[in-house]
Amino acid sequence: MSSTASTQSGQTAQRLTLVEAIQDGLYTEMAQDDSVVVLGEDVGKNGGVFRATDQLYEEFGGDRVIDTPLAEAGIIGASVGLAQTGMKPVPEMQFMGFMYPAFDQIVSHAARLRSRSQGQYSVPMVIRAPYGGGIRAPEHHSESKEAFFVHEPGLKVVSPSTPYDAKGLLAASIHDPDPVIFLEPKLIYRAFREDVPTKPYDVSLSEAAVRREGNDISVYTWGAMTRPALIAAENLSQSHGIEAEVIDLRTLSPLDIETITDSFKKTGRAAIVHEAPKTGGLGAEIATTIQEEAIVHQEAPIKRIAGFDAPMPLHSLEDYYLPQAVRIQDGIRETVDF
């Protein structure tokens, strides 16, 4: 763990990577709430495949940091049961591509119990899953299928892009009475550091973040795509005088419709960046929301800059598949020049 420092507000902070912020968030919540338990494959003694649960087993023991069999349906099914007995389970799916065996437990049980019981029961659980490409992983290890879960009523879906947000969004997810799919962009797990307060704090599950202000076009993105979107925006500002406003959604369900539409009303143009396949992706929902809420402000067709309608390719083609800054720049220029 990194050394401590003080923020501008005088609060004690640590310079953490995103994965360290998640580990710190889990530690903080477990230390102040005995009902929070972590479970999953290799999360205990091994500290998780990405070390997101490192040191938790030593601190809290095997009753609260539980190594499970390789059975995703069992992990989520057990977590639903734990949530009904007063616990706040935080199950880990080692990779998003491993969630499919647990899909029935997630959408048929976790997401629907509040509705099925007419509000008598809820499922306070957070399903953590590393997701996305760019790390040269084998097949099924680089999925970006957030749209599956955004489509399901009863689930909240979250994807942080910074260490500060990772800790605060994780805390807010654990405090939420309903199930949250917490998607962790593993491409940026260790890409950079920033100050993360040591004290507990929440980041709202209903507010997007304006990462960069601009007047020419609104760029909507989340997770690992936030960084290349910001790079593209800075490059275009310097080379073409195009000032893009970059919106990091943070919470994919529910969407912060007010921030999305307020930005579009200012710029009149939009580009949506995500690494998931283009067809049926969340970008289509955002574009439709803009059309419904702010079409009278539209100056150009809305551009989707996304992954291709194909499985994530292996290794040598992975960078070509992902929206890089150059491809994002081209999409923004096309929209601005329309």
Disulfide bonds with the S-S distance in Angstrom:
none
